């Protein structure tokens, strides 16, 4: 009995991890990896740069501000952001 209860709880927890839908994610979330997303923070700043934060429903993420490069990757250095003039 205990063994079957343990197996059932493991299976249910696995199903819960896999059932993340778009409705469960913050607005504007951009998937960057397995269970990893970048989410826009507020509106673009005075230079037109959109700020992003990392988000994951099941993983720990760094608590820093990110910017987006022209190639779509994310960086913490604002000088590398696509919105900045050279």
HELIX and SHEET records of a PDB file:
HELIX    1   1 UNK A    2  UNK A   18  1                                  17    
HELIX    2   2 UNK A   22  UNK A   24  5                                   3    
HELIX    3   3 UNK A   78  UNK A   80  5                                   3    
SHEET    1   A 3 UNK A  30  UNK A  33  0                                        
SHEET    2   A 3 UNK A  36  UNK A  41 -1                                        
SHEET    3   A 3 UNK A  51  UNK A  55 -1                                        
SHEET    1   B 2 UNK A  67  UNK A  68  0                                        
SHEET    2   B 2 UNK A  74  UNK A  75 -1                                        
END                                                                             
